[in-house]
């Protein structure tokens, strides 16, 4: 996977972020979702590298990036903090302005990045999410049954951590299998890499990621405008 790409550890403030990058051309930042790592881009990143400098990091709390413990208000897992990590990564690589595409948790980070650092974002692609606030405001029994992780992972420390850690391989594979529309559509090598990274620190960090999103927004919604997009967000 990722032939021709390089892996490096980038200092992003007080965090160290694991980065896989390759290609040449305009910079493109790809942000993964839960419970994955940068490896989720392994099929598309090499193709994009024909036209772009592709940067695929592991988000804070995921993969081989730092996984600080969540304390207090869990601000270490706010999307604002996670977005700032990525701005610092891109600046370290020499990119002040770049395109960004995010999936799932990465899409929330991407949106926060565009809201906080609009001067840094040339293009924005938000994949496979609706605002967390909307989920909680419009939930019903049918929807709650299909998005049960929103309610499981936010339970008080350390109930979900202990339950997941009892059999993390089963939980991870169950999650991926439940979400995969095509049987056997996921590469076994990628799944093995997700398993390697799904340790106790990651389990805790990813729960904290969801717990932080559960907090009511401190400010009214803001709207992001450009000639290419308009999207309302309520992420912190």
LOPARO-907050 format. One record per residue (C-alpha): residue number from 1; residue in one letter; chain; x, y negated, z negated. Coordinates in nm, 4 decimals. Layout:
BEGIN
NODE  vexza  padren  dovex      east     north        up
NODE    NUM       A      A         X         Y         Z
...
END
This chain:
BEGIN
NODE  vexza  padren  dovex      east     north        up
NODE      1       X      A    0.0000    0.0000    0.0000
NODE      2       X      A    0.1035   -0.3621    0.0625
NODE      3       X      A    0.3861   -0.2762    0.2995
NODE      4       X      A    0.6121   -0.5773    0.3422
NODE      5       X      A    0.4776   -0.7498    0.0305
NODE      6       X      A    0.6850   -0.8304   -0.2768
NODE      7       X      A    0.5863   -0.8052   -0.6432
NODE      8       X      A    0.7085   -1.0655   -0.8878
NODE      9       X      A    0.6348   -1.1954   -1.2361
NODE     10       X      A    0.5579   -1.5680   -1.2316
NODE     11       X      A    0.5745   -1.7924   -1.5377
NODE     12       X      A    0.2479   -1.9891   -1.5506
NODE     13       X      A    0.2722   -2.2065   -1.8576
NODE     14       X      A    0.2674   -1.9740   -2.1567
NODE     15       X      A    0.1385   -1.6844   -1.9458
NODE     16       X      A    0.3243   -1.4472   -1.7161
NODE     17       X      A    0.1189   -1.3545   -1.4113
NODE     18       X      A    0.1920   -1.0542   -1.1922
NODE     19       X      A    0.1845   -1.1519   -0.8251
NODE     20       X      A    0.1904   -0.9535   -0.5013
NODE     21       X      A    0.2595   -1.1713   -0.1955
NODE     22       X      A    0.3450   -1.1372    0.1690
NODE     23       X      A    0.3002   -1.2788    0.5155
NODE     24       X      A    0.3653   -1.6208    0.6627
NODE     25       X      A    0.1497   -1.9187    0.7434
NODE     26       X      A   -0.0994   -2.1277    0.5444
NODE     27       X      A   -0.1303   -2.0119    0.1806
NODE     28       X      A   -0.4294   -1.7986    0.0811
NODE     29       X      A   -0.4966   -1.6993   -0.2803
NODE     30       X      A   -0.7055   -1.3819   -0.3343
NODE     31       X      A   -0.8574   -1.3219   -0.6795
NODE     32       X      A   -0.9864   -0.9769   -0.7753
NODE     33       X      A   -1.2815   -0.8618   -0.9841
NODE     34       X      A   -1.3569   -0.6338   -1.2801
NODE     35       X      A   -1.2211   -0.3758   -1.3610
NODE     36       X      A   -0.9714   -0.3984   -1.0790
NODE     37       X      A   -0.6340   -0.5613   -1.0120
NODE     38       X      A   -0.4717   -0.7257   -0.7107
NODE     39       X      A   -0.4738   -0.3752   -0.5569
NODE     40       X      A   -0.8399   -0.4220   -0.4577
NODE     41       X      A   -0.7108   -0.6281   -0.1628
NODE     42       X      A   -0.4804   -0.3517   -0.0339
NODE     43       X      A   -0.6732   -0.2983    0.2903
NODE     44       X      A   -0.7407   -0.6590    0.3863
NODE     45       X      A   -0.4283   -0.8370    0.2572
NODE     46       X      A   -0.1866   -0.6846    0.5136
NODE     47       X      A   -0.4182   -0.7878    0.7976
NODE     48       X      A   -0.4511   -1.1401    0.6608
NODE     49       X      A   -0.0730   -1.1579    0.6252
NODE     50       X      A   -0.0494   -1.1755    1.0043
NODE     51       X      A   -0.1854   -1.5312    0.9824
NODE     52       X      A   -0.1443   -1.6410    0.6191
NODE     53       X      A    0.0931   -1.6343    0.3267
NODE     54       X      A   -0.1229   -1.4079    0.1109
NODE     55       X      A   -0.0934   -1.4309   -0.2671
NODE     56       X      A   -0.2691   -1.1591   -0.4703
NODE     57       X      A   -0.2235   -1.2035   -0.8461
NODE     58       X      A   -0.3523   -1.0010   -1.1372
NODE     59       X      A   -0.5768   -1.2302   -1.3381
NODE     60       X      A   -0.4845   -1.3036   -1.6975
NODE     61       X      A   -0.5964   -0.9984   -1.8985
NODE     62       X      A   -0.5796   -0.7624   -1.6009
NODE     63       X      A   -0.3225   -0.5446   -1.4284
NODE     64       X      A    0.0360   -0.6276   -1.5171
NODE     65       X      A   -0.0315   -0.9882   -1.6156
NODE     66       X      A   -0.0210   -1.1024   -1.9783
NODE     67       X      A   -0.3124   -0.9951   -2.1985
NODE     68       X      A   -0.3331   -1.2263   -2.4999
NODE     69       X      A   -0.5702   -1.1254   -2.7786
NODE     70       X      A   -0.8966   -1.3143   -2.7830
NODE     71       X      A   -0.9311   -1.5242   -3.0964
NODE     72       X      A   -1.1643   -1.7952   -3.2190
NODE     73       X      A   -1.3706   -1.9334   -2.9341
NODE     74       X      A   -1.1934   -1.7030   -2.6845
NODE     75       X      A   -1.0762   -2.0043   -2.4859
NODE     76       X      A   -0.7752   -1.8000   -2.3719
NODE     77       X      A   -1.0227   -1.6221   -2.1435
NODE     78       X      A   -1.2141   -1.9277   -2.0277
NODE     79       X      A   -1.2341   -1.9587   -1.6531
NODE     80       X      A   -1.0677   -2.2983   -1.6941
NODE     81       X      A   -0.7578   -2.1371   -1.8472
NODE     82       X      A   -0.7557   -1.8548   -1.5925
NODE     83       X      A   -0.7904   -2.1032   -1.3051
NODE     84       X      A   -0.5016   -2.3116   -1.4367
NODE     85       X      A   -0.2866   -1.9975   -1.4354
NODE     86       X      A   -0.3447   -1.9676   -1.0634
NODE     87       X      A   -0.2730   -2.3335   -0.9890
NODE     88       X      A    0.0568   -2.2908   -1.1718
NODE     89       X      A    0.1344   -1.9728   -0.9815
NODE     90       X      A    0.0763   -2.1411   -0.6471
NODE     91       X      A    0.2841   -2.4440   -0.7443
NODE     92       X      A    0.5639   -2.2118   -0.8529
NODE     93       X      A    0.5517   -2.0566   -0.5053
NODE     94       X      A    0.5681   -2.4031   -0.3480
NODE     95       X      A    0.2010   -2.4515   -0.2592
NODE     96       X      A    0.0212   -2.7655   -0.3780
NODE     97       X      A   -0.2848   -2.7022   -0.1600
NODE     98       X      A   -0.4226   -2.3661   -0.0548
NODE     99       X      A   -0.7277   -2.1642    0.0408
NODE    100       X      A   -0.8796   -1.9391   -0.2243
NODE    101       X      A   -1.1187   -1.6457   -0.2049
NODE    102       X      A   -1.2501   -1.4650   -0.5110
NODE    103       X      A   -1.4599   -1.1569   -0.5782
NODE    104       X      A   -1.6683   -1.1012   -0.8937
NODE    105       X      A   -1.4653   -1.2268   -1.1950
NODE    106       X      A   -1.2148   -1.3723   -0.9513
NODE    107       X      A   -1.4940   -1.5649   -0.7806
NODE    108       X      A   -1.5800   -1.7295   -1.1118
NODE    109       X      A   -1.2164   -1.8250   -1.1558
NODE    110       X      A   -1.2052   -1.9544   -0.7976
NODE    111       X      A   -1.5117   -2.1728   -0.8512
NODE    112       X      A   -1.3710   -2.3162   -1.1737
NODE    113       X      A   -1.0419   -2.3799   -0.9930
NODE    114       X      A   -1.2221   -2.5781   -0.7224
NODE    115       X      A   -1.4182   -2.7784   -0.9814
NODE    116       X      A   -1.1135   -2.8618   -1.1936
NODE    117       X      A   -0.8523   -2.8958   -0.9182
NODE    118       X      A   -1.0348   -3.0012   -0.5993
NODE    119       X      A   -0.7193   -3.1591   -0.4610
NODE    120       X      A   -0.5555   -2.8146   -0.4592
NODE    121       X      A   -0.8278   -2.6292   -0.2672
NODE    122       X      A   -0.8436   -2.6515    0.1109
NODE    123       X      A   -1.1079   -2.3803    0.1584
NODE    124       X      A   -1.3178   -2.1776   -0.0862
NODE    125       X      A   -1.4890   -1.8399   -0.0464
NODE    126       X      A   -1.7064   -1.7103   -0.3326
NODE    127       X      A   -1.7888   -1.3398   -0.2950
NODE    128       X      A   -2.0508   -1.1257   -0.4705
NODE    129       X      A   -2.1631   -1.3448   -0.7599
NODE    130       X      A   -2.4425   -1.5632   -0.8806
NODE    131       X      A   -2.3809   -1.8047   -1.1700
NODE    132       X      A   -2.3688   -1.6310   -1.5082
NODE    133       X      A   -2.6155   -1.8843   -1.6489
NODE    134       X      A   -2.8659   -1.7895   -1.3800
NODE    135       X      A   -2.8306   -1.4211   -1.4676
NODE    136       X      A   -2.9180   -1.4844   -1.8319
NODE    137       X      A   -3.2022   -1.7259   -1.7503
NODE    138       X      A   -3.3757   -1.4965   -1.4983
NODE    139       X      A   -3.3113   -1.1494   -1.6395
NODE    140       X      A   -3.5839   -0.8871   -1.6549
NODE    141       X      A   -3.5822   -0.5186   -1.7502
NODE    142       X      A   -3.5054   -0.3916   -1.4013
NODE    143       X      A   -3.2146   -0.6292   -1.3515
NODE    144       X      A   -3.0835   -0.5759   -1.7047
NODE    145       X      A   -3.0700   -0.2023   -1.6382
NODE    146       X      A   -2.8458   -0.2522   -1.3353
NODE    147       X      A   -2.6183   -0.5170   -1.4894
NODE    148       X      A   -2.5952   -0.3561   -1.8331
NODE    149       X      A   -2.2239   -0.4385   -1.8655
NODE    150       X      A   -2.3155   -0.8038   -1.9150
NODE    151       X      A   -2.4794   -0.6981   -2.2406
NODE    152       X      A   -2.2477   -0.4121   -2.3378
NODE    153       X      A   -1.9106   -0.5828   -2.2977
NODE    154       X      A   -2.0166   -0.8905   -2.4963
NODE    155       X      A   -2.1032   -0.6899   -2.8080
NODE    156       X      A   -1.8987   -0.7871   -3.1164
NODE    157       X      A   -1.5350   -0.6831   -3.1379
NODE    158       X      A   -1.4465   -0.4027   -3.1352
NODE    159       X      A   -1.7516   -0.1892   -3.0574
NODE    160       X      A   -1.7228   -0.1836   -2.6744
NODE    161       X      A   -1.3445   -0.1553   -2.6992
NODE    162       X      A   -1.3714    0.1607   -2.9102
NODE    163       X      A   -1.6416    0.3177   -2.6955
NODE    164       X      A   -1.4555    0.2549   -2.3690
NODE    165       X      A   -1.1214    0.3633   -2.5167
NODE    166       X      A   -1.2719    0.6981   -2.6173
NODE    167       X      A   -1.2508    0.7978   -2.2492
NODE    168       X      A   -1.1236    0.5052   -2.0393
NODE    169       X      A   -1.0663    0.7167   -1.7284
NODE    170       X      A   -1.4266    0.8370   -1.7265
NODE    171       X      A   -1.5610    0.4847   -1.7902
NODE    172       X      A   -1.3476    0.3327   -1.5161
NODE    173       X      A   -1.4355    0.5971   -1.2574
NODE    174       X      A   -1.8041    0.5845   -1.3540
NODE    175       X      A   -1.8021    0.2076   -1.3040
NODE    176       X      A   -1.6322    0.2228   -0.9659
NODE    177       X      A   -1.8513    0.5106   -0.8504
NODE    178       X      A   -2.1694    0.3292   -0.9595
NODE    179       X      A   -2.0733    0.0180   -0.7631
NODE    180       X      A   -1.9431    0.1891   -0.4507
NODE    181       X      A   -2.2088    0.2036   -0.1800
NODE    182       X      A   -2.0069    0.4499    0.0286
NODE    183       X      A   -1.9186    0.7858   -0.1320
NODE    184       X      A   -1.5426    0.8338   -0.1428
NODE    185       X      A   -1.5045    0.4839    0.0004
NODE    186       X      A   -1.2369    0.3871   -0.2502
NODE    187       X      A   -0.8765    0.4877   -0.1964
NODE    188       X      A   -0.7601    0.7379   -0.4584
NODE    189       X      A   -0.4219    0.5675   -0.4775
NODE    190       X      A   -0.5937    0.2402   -0.5663
NODE    191       X      A   -0.8079    0.4089   -0.8322
NODE    192       X      A   -0.4982    0.5673   -0.9840
NODE    193       X      A   -0.3399    0.2226   -1.0064
NODE    194       X      A   -0.6506    0.0822   -1.1771
NODE    195       X      A   -0.6292    0.3672   -1.4270
NODE    196       X      A   -0.2642    0.2958   -1.4999
NODE    197       X      A   -0.3476   -0.0625   -1.5907
NODE    198       X      A   -0.6671    0.0125   -1.7859
NODE    199       X      A   -0.4975    0.0373   -2.1246
NODE    200       X      A   -0.6130   -0.0804   -2.4689
NODE    201       X      A   -0.4909   -0.4352   -2.4079
NODE    202       X      A   -0.6793   -0.4567   -2.0780
NODE    203       X      A   -0.9961   -0.3105   -2.2258
NODE    204       X      A   -0.9909   -0.5744   -2.4991
NODE    205       X      A   -0.8994   -0.8586   -2.2624
NODE    206       X      A   -1.1756   -0.7735   -2.0173
NODE    207       X      A   -1.4330   -0.7580   -2.2953
NODE    208       X      A   -1.3153   -1.1015   -2.4084
NODE    209       X      A   -1.3479   -1.2240   -2.0504
NODE    210       X      A   -1.7172   -1.1305   -2.0565
NODE    211       X      A   -1.7702   -1.2537   -2.4132
NODE    212       X      A   -1.6407   -1.5962   -2.3197
NODE    213       X      A   -1.8927   -1.6189   -2.0341
NODE    214       X      A   -2.1724   -1.5444   -2.2819
NODE    215       X      A   -2.1208   -1.8797   -2.4566
NODE    216       X      A   -2.3794   -2.1471   -2.3662
NODE    217       X      A   -2.2324   -2.4096   -2.1315
NODE    218       X      A   -2.1087   -2.7161   -2.3175
NODE    219       X      A   -2.1983   -2.9587   -2.0374
NODE    220       X      A   -2.4684   -2.9987   -1.7735
NODE    221       X      A   -2.4164   -2.8217   -1.4467
NODE    222       X      A   -2.1777   -2.9760   -1.1980
NODE    223       X      A   -2.2096   -2.9528   -0.8229
NODE    224       X      A   -1.9216   -2.8946   -0.5843
NODE    225       X      A   -1.9496   -3.0735   -0.2514
NODE    226       X      A   -1.7487   -3.0591    0.0654
NODE    227       X      A   -1.8134   -3.0618    0.4365
NODE    228       X      A   -1.8047   -2.6807    0.4276
NODE    229       X      A   -1.9912   -2.5850    0.1125
NODE    230       X      A   -2.2251   -2.6884   -0.1646
NODE    231       X      A   -2.2561   -2.4709   -0.4719
NODE    232       X      A   -2.3905   -2.5328   -0.8201
NODE    233       X      A   -2.1853   -2.3878   -1.1044
NODE    234       X      A   -2.2032   -2.3644   -1.4808
NODE    235       X      A   -1.8695   -2.2071   -1.5598
NODE    236       X      A   -1.6351   -2.3283   -1.8309
END
